[in-house]
């Protein structure tokens, strides 16, 4: 239907009126000149000081923004082990950031170099990955023991042999390193002097520095891995659920130039870690580089396969029934005490040091690549199949 010139003029006039009436109410980025509560001007002598240059939380190095929302958390595969420890339930997760890749050997070597300069020898030695995780009396993995962490050819391979405790320490160091760098770059002379003097970040109110890097919660990790944002089409409707971080039940790319190519690095079957020479199905006998496979719909790489990843949560088989449905996490044994599990009688391995890891690895069959599956290990243990990535809160602002 065609509109007359008069109708068009009326429509444009209406749009102009709406535009002129656009709200000028203050928000976190555009705060205004004075307090709406007291009327007192900001940044006056002796008054409350605010940074009016704040443009919203900056995105930290290697981080990807994950828009929060509701999702169905839990295992979608058949529960072949019959653990029933991740039954489906609806939860909501706030917006957050997550590393687009697993932490690589070069990143961890940077960390070791940093703490060697400003930490005790004892702490430095406690941070070293356990390279003996590759050792196997019945397998010739000697070269990995000696070369995997430090040889340049493995720089962009995921660090392994790192415990949950070591991963947490890395997050603490990274927070300080990134924020000191931001203070030096964006804080001017005052910020640089403050950072150098304190050895830490500027005040949170400055808006220049970032919140803490940390391990993601299990809910955040699972939400980010499924990336259901890629299945939405209209008004909160989703076309399908996902078993893996991609559509469909297959481990291969279904179309395009990459049709038939494996979508993750995993163990295809007994004794088959990569396929045959010249036509390897996933091109990786052990781990592979952190950008080796297509990213999921949030832009995250290797959320299935390559290495399992530590998450923050303490393991309990019934976490699904007793954690919150908003930003769920199990950080201690509240409501499910360790005394309920017979570790002293060797009838259980569950205690207050049992931490969850997820995602499947180069040595796992496809079942474990589903984000809803979960396993656990002592927080001070390490293996050649577990690495990690970091997360960060999205602190306000739209």
C-alpha positions in Angstrom: 0.0 0.0 0.0 1.4 3.4 -1.0 1.3 6.3 1.4 0.3 9.8 0.3 2.7 12.7 0.7 0.5 14.0 3.5 0.7 10.7 5.3 4.4 10.6 5.0 4.7 14.1 6.4 2.6 13.2 9.4 4.6 10.0 10.0 7.9 11.9 9.9 6.5 14.6 12.2 5.5 11.9 14.7 8.9 10.3 14.5 10.6 13.7 15.1 8.3 14.3 18.1 9.1 10.9 19.6 12.8 11.5 19.0 12.6 14.9 20.7 10.9 13.3 23.7 13.7 10.8 24.2 14.4 10.3 27.8 17.4 12.1 29.2 17.3 10.4 32.5 20.8 9.6 33.9 22.3 6.1 33.7 25.5 4.5 34.8 27.4 5.8 31.8 25.8 9.3 31.6 25.4 10.1 35.2 24.7 13.8 34.9 26.2 16.8 36.7 24.7 16.4 40.1 23.1 13.8 42.4 19.4 13.1 41.7 19.1 12.2 45.4 20.6 15.4 47.0 21.0 17.8 44.2 24.7 18.3 45.1 27.0 18.6 42.2 29.5 15.8 41.6 33.2 16.4 41.7 32.8 19.7 43.7 35.6 20.5 46.2 35.0 18.3 49.2 32.1 16.6 47.5 31.6 13.1 46.0 34.0 12.3 43.2 32.8 10.3 40.2 34.6 9.5 36.9 32.5 11.0 34.1 34.7 9.4 31.5 33.4 5.9 32.2 32.0 4.4 29.0 31.2 0.9 30.3 33.2 -2.1 31.4 36.1 -2.6 29.0 36.5 -6.1 27.6 39.6 -7.7 29.0 42.3 -9.5 27.0 41.1 -12.8 25.4 37.5 -12.4 26.8 34.3 -12.8 24.9 31.0 -11.3 26.2 28.4 -13.9 27.0 24.8 -12.5 27.3 23.1 -14.1 30.2 19.7 -15.7 30.2 17.6 -18.8 30.9 18.6 -22.2 29.8 18.0 -25.9 30.6 21.0 -27.1 32.5 21.6 -30.8 32.7 22.6 -33.9 30.8 20.8 -34.6 27.5 22.7 -37.8 26.7 21.7 -41.1 28.1 23.1 -41.5 31.6 25.2 -44.5 30.7 27.0 -44.4 34.1 23.7 -44.0 36.0 25.0 -41.2 38.2 21.9 -39.1 37.8 24.0 -36.2 39.0 23.0 -33.6 36.5 19.2 -33.9 35.9 17.6 -31.3 33.7 16.3 -28.1 35.3 15.7 -24.5 34.3 18.2 -21.9 35.6 19.2 -18.3 34.8 22.7 -17.0 34.5 23.8 -13.4 34.6 25.8 -11.9 31.7 29.5 -12.5 32.0 32.8 -12.8 30.1 34.7 -15.9 29.3 38.1 -16.6 27.7 37.6 -17.4 24.0 40.3 -20.1 24.3 41.8 -22.4 26.9 44.9 -21.0 28.7 47.8 -22.1 26.5 51.4 -23.1 27.5 52.7 -19.7 26.5 50.2 -17.9 28.8 51.2 -20.1 31.7 54.9 -19.6 31.0 54.3 -15.9 31.1 52.7 -16.4 34.5 55.7 -18.4 35.7 58.0 -15.7 34.5 56.0 -13.1 36.3 55.9 -14.8 39.7 59.5 -15.9 39.5 60.4 -12.2 39.7 58.1 -11.1 42.6 57.2 -14.3 44.5 59.0 -16.7 46.8 60.9 -19.7 45.4 58.5 -21.9 47.3 55.4 -20.3 45.6 57.1 -20.5 42.2 57.8 -24.2 42.6 54.2 -24.8 43.8 52.9 -23.2 40.5 54.9 -25.4 38.2 52.7 -27.8 36.2 53.3 -31.5 36.8 54.9 -32.6 33.5 55.0 -36.2 34.8 51.2 -36.4 34.0 52.4 -37.6 30.6 54.5 -40.4 32.0 53.2 -43.9 31.4 55.3 -47.0 31.9 53.4 -48.8 29.1 53.5 -45.9 26.6 56.4 -43.9 25.1 55.3 -40.4 26.1 58.8 -39.4 27.3 59.0 -36.5 24.7 55.9 -34.9 26.1 57.3 -35.1 29.6 60.3 -33.1 28.5 59.0 -30.9 25.7 55.3 -30.3 26.0 55.3 -27.3 28.3 58.3 -25.4 27.1 59.2 -26.3 23.5 58.1 -23.4 21.1 56.2 -25.8 18.9 53.7 -26.4 21.8 53.3 -22.7 22.7 49.6 -22.5 21.6 48.6 -25.9 23.0 46.5 -25.9 26.2 48.5 -26.1 29.4 47.9 -29.4 31.3 49.2 -30.9 34.5 47.6 -27.9 36.3 45.5 -28.5 39.4 42.3 -26.6 40.4 44.3 -24.8 43.1 47.0 -23.8 40.6 44.4 -22.5 38.1 42.9 -20.3 40.9 46.3 -18.9 41.7 46.8 -18.1 38.0 43.5 -16.2 38.0 44.7 -14.1 40.9 48.0 -13.2 39.2 46.3 -12.5 35.9 43.9 -10.0 37.6 46.8 -8.1 39.0 48.9 -8.2 35.8 46.0 -7.0 33.5 44.9 -4.2 35.9 48.4 -2.9 36.4 48.9 -2.8 32.7 45.5 -1.0 32.3 46.5 1.5 35.0 49.8 2.2 33.2 48.1 2.7 29.8 44.9 4.5 30.8 45.4 5.9 34.2 47.9 8.6 33.2 50.8 9.5 35.4 48.6 9.3 38.5 47.4 5.9 37.7 50.8 4.6 36.8 52.3 5.9 40.0 49.5 4.4 42.0 49.8 1.0 40.3 53.6 1.0 40.8 53.3 2.0 44.4 50.6 -0.4 45.4 51.5 -3.2 43.0 47.8 -3.7 42.4 44.9 -2.2 40.6 43.4 1.3 40.9 40.3 1.8 42.9 37.2 0.0 41.5 35.4 3.4 41.3 37.9 4.6 38.6 36.2 2.4 36.0 39.6 1.8 34.4 40.4 -1.5 35.9 38.5 -4.8 35.6 36.8 -7.1 38.1 38.6 -10.3 39.0 39.5 -13.0 36.6 38.3 -16.4 38.1 37.3 -19.9 37.1 33.7 -20.0 35.7 31.0 -21.6 37.7 29.7 -24.9 36.4 26.4 -23.2 35.3 28.3 -20.5 33.4 30.5 -23.0 31.7 27.7 -25.2 30.6 25.6 -22.2 29.4 28.5 -20.8 27.4 29.3 -24.2 25.9 25.8 -25.0 24.7 25.6 -21.5 23.1 21.8 -21.8 22.6 21.8 -18.2 21.3 22.5 -19.8 18.0 19.1 -21.6 18.0 16.9 -18.6 18.6 14.6 -17.2 16.0 11.8 -15.1 17.5 10.3 -14.1 20.8 12.4 -16.4 23.1 11.7 -19.4 20.9 14.4 -21.8 20.1 14.5 -24.2 17.1 16.2 -27.0 18.9 18.1 -28.2 21.9 21.8 -29.1 21.7 23.7 -32.1 22.9 27.0 -30.6 21.9 28.2 -27.0 21.4 26.8 -27.3 17.8 23.6 -28.6 16.3 22.9 -32.2 15.7 24.1 -35.5 17.1 27.1 -35.9 14.8 30.7 -35.0 15.5 31.3 -34.0 11.9 30.6 -30.8 10.1 27.3 -31.3 8.1 27.8 -28.9 5.2 30.0 -26.5 3.3 33.7 -26.8 2.4 34.4 -28.5 5.8 31.7 -31.1 5.3 32.7 -34.3 7.0 35.5 -32.7 9.1 35.6 -33.4 12.8 34.3 -30.6 15.0 36.4 -31.5 18.0 39.5 -33.3 19.2 38.5 -36.5 20.9 39.0 -40.2 21.0 37.0 -41.8 18.2 37.2 -45.3 19.5 39.5 -47.8 21.2 43.1 -47.0 20.1 41.9 -44.4 17.6 43.0 -40.9 18.7 43.3 -39.2 15.3 42.5 -41.5 12.3 44.8 -42.6 9.6 47.8 -40.6 8.1 46.8 -38.5 5.1 43.2 -38.4 6.2 43.2 -38.0 10.0 39.7 -37.5 11.3 40.7 -34.8 13.9 44.4 -34.2 13.1 45.5 -34.5 16.7 47.0 -37.5 18.5 47.1 -35.7 21.8 46.0 -32.0 22.4 46.1 -29.5 19.6 46.3 -25.7 19.2 43.6 -23.7 21.1 42.2 -22.2 17.9 42.2 -25.4 15.9 38.4 -26.0 15.5 35.4 -23.7 14.7 34.2 -21.5 17.6 30.6 -22.0 18.9 27.9 -19.4 18.5 29.3 -17.3 21.4 32.7 -17.3 19.7 34.3 -19.7 22.2 36.9 -22.3 20.9 37.3 -25.9 22.1 34.3 -26.0 24.4 34.2 -29.7 23.5 37.3 -31.9 23.4 41.0 -31.0 23.4 41.2 -30.8 27.2 38.6 -31.0 30.0 38.3 -27.7 31.9 38.2 -27.0 35.6 35.2 -25.1 36.9 34.7 -23.4 40.3 32.2 -25.8 41.8 32.6 -28.3 44.5 31.3 -31.6 43.4 28.1 -33.1 44.9 25.9 -35.6 43.0 22.7 -33.8 44.0 23.8 -30.2 43.3 20.9 -30.0 40.8 18.4 -30.3 43.6 19.8 -28.0 46.2 21.5 -25.1 44.5 19.8 -21.8 43.6 18.1 -21.5 40.2 19.7 -18.0 39.7 23.5 -18.0 39.1 23.8 -21.5 40.7 27.0 -22.6 42.3 28.2 -25.0 44.9 31.2 -23.4 46.7 31.1 -25.5 49.9 29.2 -28.4 51.5 26.3 -26.3 52.7 23.1 -28.6 52.7 25.2 -31.6 51.7 28.0 -32.1 54.2 31.2 -34.0 53.6 30.4 -36.3 56.6 27.5 -37.8 54.5 30.2 -39.5 52.3 32.2 -42.3 53.7 35.7 -41.3 52.6 37.4 -42.8 55.6 35.9 -46.2 54.9 37.0 -45.9 51.2 33.4 -46.1 50.1 33.4 -42.6 48.5 35.8 -40.2 46.8 33.6 -37.2 47.5 34.8 -34.7 50.0 35.4 -30.9 50.3 38.2 -31.0 47.8 36.3 -32.7 45.0 36.1 -30.2 42.1 34.0 -30.4 38.9 35.6 -30.6 35.4 33.8 -30.6 32.1 34.1 -30.7 28.4 35.8 -33.9 27.4 39.4 -34.2 26.1 41.6 -35.7 23.4 41.5 -39.0 25.4 37.7 -39.1 25.9 35.0 -40.7 23.8 32.3 -38.4 22.4 29.9 -39.0 25.4 32.0 -36.7 27.6 32.0 -33.9 25.1 28.4 -33.1 25.9 28.3 -30.0 28.1 25.8 -31.6 30.5 28.1 -34.4 31.5 30.3 -33.8 34.6 33.1 -35.5 36.5 35.3 -34.6 39.4 38.8 -34.8 40.8 40.7 -33.7 43.9 41.5 -30.0 43.6 45.2 -30.7 44.1 45.4 -33.3 41.4 46.4 -32.8 37.8 46.3 -34.9 34.6 47.3 -34.6 31.0 43.6 -34.2 30.0 42.5 -31.2 32.2 43.2 -27.5 31.5 41.2 -24.4 32.2 40.0 -21.0 31.0 38.9 -17.9 33.0 35.7 -16.0 33.4 34.7 -12.5 34.7 31.5 -10.8 35.8 29.8 -8.3 33.5 29.5 -5.5 36.1 26.4 -3.6 35.3 25.7 -1.4 32.2 23.6 -2.6 29.3 
